[in-house]
């Protein structure tokens, strides 16, 4: 109980410090990813805020909770087991403007990913740093290095993003792990075509015996997602979003602590559908 209380305080400490902040958002999402063999459902809630500390420094903090469940095809050995997983994430970002062309960014991400029972071994520290350069008012580039879980395990990977604002309605971002084309025909409608590499892993409550391959202590997910999103400004502060897309190169595996695959679910590529509601202030 003391461990759980202490961990809760770690993730909630940011909220205790933002009562006086004026810019924040609250978001709820429901996502389903049906495939032939395994269907994945997710529900999540996220709270974030940002504050300009002064003319050169900005801080952004977000706290997210996500619950995922897997539904296996009939007769699958794993269908009788607990297939619900919990993800708690706190992300802190600090951006400093060195001059009118150059800025640097520092990110610290604390994640707890577990099945049912929480322990300090479920906590992972991610994040990294990068630098941005503005060629002009419409074009800029960002280069960085971060510890991420894009491929289902914690790795240090490069990040790059080139952003260009074509006009007041259209912008494009090309890079890794995210790329996007954004378009807005008026102040109430926004469309985005995105391509994202993402992944995560969860510690299992009990190690699973996988035939002669030994035991597996983690379940790992990774995929590349291409999706079209529509966001509607319902009124001054409320937004609705709808997303539909397809996931490629999907990998669901059971691994040991070193990330070595012990069992591959051979998950099929498939569609995804997401509906969200957001409040912005």
N, C-alpha and C positions, 0 to 999 in steps of 0.2 A: 504493500500500500504506500509506503514512504517513497519507493522508487517511482511509482506512478504519479504521485503528487509532485515530486521534484521535477519530473519530466514535463508535466503539465505547466508548471511555472515557467520552465525554459521557453516553451512555445507561446505562452500567453504574455510574456513580459513586454513584448512590443505593443500589445493592445493597451496595456496599462499606461503607456507613455504617449498615446496619440489622442487623448480626449480633447485636446485643444486644437487638433489639426482640422483644416477646413476642406481638404480634398481627399475623398475616399470613395470606394466602391464595394458593393456586396453582390456576389454572383452565385446563382444556383444552376446546376447542370444535370441533365439526365441523358445518358448515352447508351446505345445498344450496338453491338458489333456481332451480327449473326453470321455464322459460317456453317458448313456442312457437318463438321465433326464437333466443334466447340463454339458455343456462343458466350460472349463476354458482355456483362452489363455493368455500368458504372453510374454512381450518383455522387455528386460532389458539391461542396460549398466553399467559397473563398472570400476572404476579406483583404483589401489592400488599401494603402494610402501613400501619398507622396507629398513632400514638402520642400519648397525652396528655402534652404537655410539662409542663404544670402544670394548675391548676384552670381556667385561662382560655384556653389555647392547645392546639390539636390540629393535627398534621401528618399528611397522607396522601400516599403516593407509590405510583405504579403504573407498571409497565413491561410493554408488550404488543407481541407480534409477530403479524402476520397475513399469510397468503399467500392470494391470490385468483387464480382461473383462470376464463377465459371459454371456453365451448364454443359455437361458432356453428353455425347450420344448414348443411347441405351446400350447396356452391356459393357460399357467402359469401366475398367477396374476403379478409376478414380471418382466415378460418379457417386459412390457411397461415402466418400470422405467429405470433410469440411472444405468448401471451395470459396470461402469469403476471405478477402484480404483488405487490410486497412493501411492507408497512407496519410501521414501528417507531415506537412512541409511548411517551414518558415524560411522565407527568402528576404535577405536584406541587401540592398544595392545602394552604393554611394557613387555619385558622379561629380567630378570636379572639372570645371572649365579652366584650362590653363591659359588660353587666349581665345581670340575669336575664331580660330580654326581647329584647335586641338583640345581634346578632353580625354580624361582617363576614367575608367569604370572599374569598381571593385565589387564583387558579389560574394556573399557568404550564404550558403544554403544548408539548413539542418533538416534532415529527413528521418522519420521513424516509419519503417515499413514492416508490418508483422501480420500474422494470421489472426489469432485470438488474444494470446497472452503477450503483454509488452514487457521488454527487458532492455537494459541499456545497450546490450549487444545489437539491438535492432536499429540503433541510431547511426546514421552515416553523415559525415561532413563533406559537402561538395562546394563548388564555387570556383572562382578564379578572377582574372583581371584582363583588361583589354584597353586599347587606345583607339579613339576615333579621330578622323581627320575630315574636315569639310573643305571640299574643293571650291565650292561656291554656295549660294543660298539654297540650291536645289539638289546638289549631289554631295554625298559623303560616304565614307567607308569606315568599317570597324574591323579591327583585328584583335584577337585575344586567344587565351589559353584557359581552359576550364576543366575541372574534374566533373564528369557527368555520367549518367547511366543510360546513354542513348542506345547501347547495344546489349542491354540487360545485365551489365555489371559496371562497377565504378571504374572509369578510365579517364586519363588526362588526354584531352583532344583539342585540336585547334578549332577556332570559330572565326567565321568571316561573314560580313554582310555589306553589300553595296546597295545604298538607298538612293533612289532618284525620284524627285517630285516633278512629273511631267507638266502638270497644270494644277489648278485648284481642286480638280475632281479626281485625278488619277496619280497613283504612285506605284513604284515597283521596288521590291527588295529581293536581291539575289544573293544566296550564300549558303552556308552550312552552320547549323542544322536546319535553318528555316529559310524559306523563300515565299514571297507573296506578291500578288498584284491586287491593289485596292482601288475601288471606284465608288464614288458617291454622286448620284445624280441630283440630290438636294440634301438639305440639312437633316432629313429624317430617315433616309435610306442609305445603307452602306453595303457594298458587296466585296467579298474577298475570296480570291482563289489562292490556296496555300499548299505548300509541299513541306512536310515536316518529318524529320527523323526523331523518334522518341522511343523510350523504353524504361523499364523499371524492374526491380526484383524485390521479393519479400522473403523474410526468414520464416521457415516453417516451425510450428510449435514442437513437432517431433520429426526426427529424421525418418525418411521413407527408404525402406530396403528395395533396391532396384535390381533384382536377380543377382547375377554374378558381378555386376558393375559396382557394387558397393552401395553406400547410402547417399541420399540427396538431402540437403538441408535448406535449399532455397528453390523458389520458383521464379523464373525469369521470363520477361516479355520484351519484345522489340519489334518494330515495324517502321515502314515508311508510309505516310498517309498523305494522299492528295484529296483535297476537299474544297467544296464551294460553300461559303457562308453568307447568309443574309441577316443583317441586323437592322431592326426597325426601332426608331425612337418613338415610343408610344406617347409619352408626354415629356415634360421638362427633364425629369430625372430617371424615368423608367425605360428600359430597353428589352426587346425580345430578340432572340437570335435562333436561327435554324441552320443546321449544317448537315450536309450529305456528302459522302465521299467514298473512297476505296482505299483499302490498306494492302500494300505490297510487301513481299519478302517478310511475311509474318513468321516470328519464331516464338514458340512457347516451349520452354525446356525446364527440366529439373536439374539442378547443378549442386556441386559441393561448395564448400566455403571458398575455394579458389576460383570458382567460375567455370570449372570443367563440366561439360554436359554429361549427365548420367542417364537422362531419358529425354527423348524428343517426341513431343506430341504430334509432330507433322501437321501443324495447324494450316488450314486452307486460307488463302487470301480471300478477302470478302469486303462487303460494304459496311459503312458505319452511318448512324443517324444520331444527331444530337439536338436537343432543345434546351435553351437556357433563358434565364431571366436575370437582368442586372439592374442594380440601383446605383447611380452615380451622383455624387455631390461635389 
